[in-house]
Amino acid sequence: MARRPLPRILSKDGAQLARTQLARSRELARTAADSATDVLHPLITLSRGLRLLAAAGRHRWTATPKDRRGPLLFLVACVVLVVALAPYGPLLAVVTVMAAAAWLGRDRTAPEPEGPDESQAERLRALYEALVPYFSVPEDPAPLYAHGGDWEKAFPAHEFDDAGRVGQLVLRYPAYFPDGEPEARARIEQVLTAKAGRGREYRFGWDEVGNQLTVSVLPPLPADIVAQRFVTAPGESVLGFTDPSEVQRTLPLSFGDFGDSYDEQRDVPPVVWRTGTRSTEPHLLAVGQPGSGTSTLLRSLALQALQYGDVLIVDGGGTGEYACLTGRDGVLAVECALPGALASLDWAARETERRLVAINLARQAGDPPRPTPGAPCGSSSTGRASSRTSRRWTTARTRRTCSRCRCGTGGRRM
């Protein structure tokens, strides 16, 4: 029995040919559908109008009282009889009904205006004038950006939202603009953010090859994420949530308002902070003004850290924002007074030093301890110590602010 030949793998030329044929077939199908729609457009209009006439007649019959339906039927029968006996009556009746159906079935949607209206054009003109000092030089014989110039050449594509603000903008810039320098990009992005409308977040896509900049408005982050346990691995903490284009990982979360059952599940891309001995950024510094969500972020991190160790909280402000953690299982203390905070920090420093010495001695003896999953730098369980007794302390307190989180401190939307 002969063997069945294996299927051939398409080569590069074969794959390109297949894609070309597929695109051609799609174009033919789209053209056929458009042609059929154009040919059948009168029939579609008449059928829509007849349906509306039938609906109007049914509504009229339903709205008529039962004691008046008999005379109404007699009147309709008389009209039909007169039309049938009149010369050319049936033909005129059919023509009248078709004309009424065509009038009612016409497309009443208002045509979309071509180009921006007066207010939108004025906004684009203001954007163009604001970019003139950055995209023009005196040596340019034919500048793309000039005071009083044509903004339509510089903005090939633009979209506006329902409020009349810029939703997406594609602008061209001259080739001599240093688009590879971060300082030059930052100036342009700052001007566009100020002129396109503050209070929103924008994504800037620089096309250095085509000398184009695409400005798009980011959708708002979800604000209905309820307090819940995040599905993370040991040593991972959720700082916040970002856009789907920033990360490839998602977390299943429950959504809803307070008092609901939170049955709705949705996958949201998170901003994850990884800790441990192999972490490149094991320490976190959260900075924010009052009301920016810094305390909410720290409370969330403390609750997530309780799954793998104990927590000591030192509240220098003494505002009581962390009093809700007092008495929780795993929370050693919540210190607000200066003497208690100094004593706790001194004990934490000595305990960290003791553990580092113990780890070093164990490694020298050839029996390195197994690090506690998810513990930060300088924290490990030695000997027979359990995870409850392996308290995690952080010695350094500096770290770069997370660059992927759109909410500043990473915890405003948590």
Residue pairs with C-beta under 8 A, 6 or more apart in sequence:
10 18
37 44
42 102
44 105
45 101
45 102
45 105
45 106
45 107
46 98
46 101
46 102
46 105
47 105
48 101
48 104
48 105
49 100
49 101
49 102
49 103
49 104
49 105
49 106
50 97
50 101
50 105
51 105
52 101
52 104
52 105
53 97
53 100
53 101
53 104
61 69
61 72
64 72
82 89
83 89
83 90
83 92
83 93
84 90
86 92
115 121
116 124
116 158
116 160
119 164
120 158
120 160
120 164
123 164
123 165
123 166
124 151
124 155
124 158
124 166
125 151
126 195
127 151
127 155
127 166
127 169
127 192
127 195
127 196
128 145
128 149
128 151
128 154
128 155
129 147
130 191
130 194
130 195
131 145
131 154
131 171
131 173
131 188
131 191
131 192
132 145
132 146
132 147
132 149
134 145
134 177
134 184
134 187
134 188
134 191
135 144
135 145
135 154
135 173
135 174
135 177
136 143
136 144
136 145
136 146
136 174
137 143
137 176
140 174
140 176
143 149
143 174
144 153
144 154
144 172
144 173
144 174
145 154
145 173
145 174
153 172
154 171
154 172
154 173
155 169
155 170
155 171
155 172
156 170
156 171
156 172
157 168
157 169
157 170
158 166
158 168
158 169
158 170
159 166
159 167
159 168
159 169
160 166
160 167
161 167
161 217
165 196
165 197
165 200
166 196
166 197
166 215
166 217
167 216
167 217
168 214
168 215
168 216
168 217
169 192
169 196
169 214
169 215
169 216
170 212
170 213
170 214
170 215
171 212
171 213
171 215
172 211
172 212
173 179
173 211
173 212
173 213
174 211
175 211
177 184
177 211
178 184
179 185
179 206
179 208
179 211
179 213
180 208
185 204
185 206
188 213
189 202
189 204
192 202
192 204
192 215
193 202
196 202
196 215
200 217
200 218
201 217
201 218
201 406
202 215
202 216
202 217
202 218
203 215
203 216
203 217
203 218
203 245
204 213
204 214
204 215
205 213
205 214
205 215
205 216
206 213
207 213
207 214
218 243
218 406
219 243
221 241
221 242
221 243
221 406
221 407
221 413
222 241
222 255
222 266
222 268
222 413
223 413
224 255
224 256
224 257
225 241
225 253
225 255
225 268
225 413
225 414
226 254
226 255
226 256
226 258
226 262
228 253
228 254
228 262
230 238
230 251
230 253
230 270
230 304
231 251
231 252
232 238
232 251
232 272
232 304
233 374
234 308
234 373
234 374
235 274
235 275
235 276
235 279
235 308
235 373
235 374
235 375
236 272
236 273
236 274
236 275
236 374
237 272
237 273
237 275
237 301
237 304
237 305
238 251
238 270
238 271
238 272
238 273
238 300
238 304
238 414
239 270
239 271
239 272
239 273
239 297
239 301
239 402
239 405
239 410
239 411
240 270
240 271
240 297
240 402
240 405
240 406
240 407
240 409
240 410
240 411
240 412
240 413
240 414
241 268
241 269
241 270
241 271
241 413
241 414
242 269
242 270
242 271
242 404
242 405
242 406
243 269
243 406
244 250
244 269
246 269
246 404
247 269
247 270
247 271
247 404
248 269
249 269
249 270
249 272
250 267
250 268
250 269
250 270
251 267
251 268
251 269
251 270
252 265
252 266
252 267
253 265
253 266
253 267
253 268
254 262
254 263
254 264
254 265
255 262
255 264
255 265
255 266
256 262
256 263
256 264
271 402
271 404
271 405
271 410
273 281
273 284
273 301
273 402
274 281
275 282
275 374
275 375
275 376
275 377
276 282
276 371
276 373
276 374
276 375
276 376
276 377
277 371
277 375
277 377
277 380
279 376
279 377
281 399
281 400
282 376
282 377
282 394
282 396
283 376
283 377
283 394
283 396
283 397
283 398
283 399
284 301
284 399
285 397
285 398
285 399
285 401
286 294
286 297
286 298
286 409
286 410
286 411
287 294
287 401
287 409
288 294
288 408
288 409
292 408
292 409
292 412
293 407
293 408
293 409
293 411
293 412
293 413
293 414
294 409
294 411
295 321
295 322
296 411
296 412
296 414
297 409
297 410
297 411
297 412
297 414
298 322
298 411
299 321
299 322
299 324
299 325
300 411
300 414
302 311
302 313
302 322
302 325
302 331
303 325
305 311
305 374
305 392
306 328
306 329
306 330
306 331
307 374
308 372
308 373
308 374
308 375
308 387
308 392
309 330
309 372
309 374
309 375
309 379
309 387
309 388
309 390
309 391
309 392
310 330
310 331
310 332
310 388
310 391
310 392
311 325
311 330
311 331
311 332
311 392
312 331
312 332
312 333
312 335
312 344
312 348
312 391
312 393
313 322
313 325
313 331
313 333
313 334
313 335
314 335
314 341
314 344
314 345
315 321
315 322
315 334
315 335
315 336
316 341
318 336
318 337
320 336
322 334
323 334
325 331
325 334
326 334
330 388
332 391
333 340
333 344
335 341
335 344
348 393
349 393
349 395
351 391
351 393
352 378
352 379
352 393
352 395
355 378
355 379
355 380
355 382
356 378
358 369
358 382
359 368
359 369
359 380
359 382
362 368
362 369
362 382
369 380
369 381
369 382
369 383
370 380
370 381
371 379
371 380
371 381
372 379
372 380
372 381
372 387
372 390
372 392
375 381
375 390
375 392
376 392
376 393
376 394
377 394
377 395
377 396
378 393
378 394
378 395
379 390
379 391
379 392
379 393
380 390
381 387
381 389
381 390
401 408
401 409
402 410
407 413
